[in-house]
């Protein structure tokens, strides 16, 4: 892992968003002078300052600490996926299909065991989501509606809409979904 220049990364994301330092200053509450010093590498930001900057630039905090992409970092091998198990049940597993969260979209595989739900109650997030059912039949609780989805069906879940997945069957169901911006 090479040396990471956080200031350069902040400047890069700021410019990608079309923002100037004063605009980021207003969004974060940090002074323009401090932001300029951070971008030039003349000041080290606190974690709290980095969190404010990440929120203002709408990027995950971790993106400031990742190495530049090369072809080796673009591929996720099936046996090297990062996995997150549900605290409720080990038969609810999320596997990251994206190599990292630095991009503008996150790609994830959800494995939902028989008779399992993705959450106790519907949850929402700021990102837009699109999902594809890879096998079987599954229910999507979306706000006050229940949608029946089958193998090959896809769905768009608008930002802020509370939702959860429910597998009523006897076999594991796999759903691939993409979220933008990354939030999972």
Secondary structure by P-SEA (a helix, b strand, c coil): cccccaaaaaaaaaaaacccaaaaaaaccccaaaaaaaaaccccccaaaaaaaaaaaccccccccccccccccccccccccbbbbbcccccbbbbbccccccccbbbbbbbbcccccccccbbbccbbbbbbbcccbbbbbcccbbbbbcccbbbbbccccccbbbbcccbbbbbbbccccccc
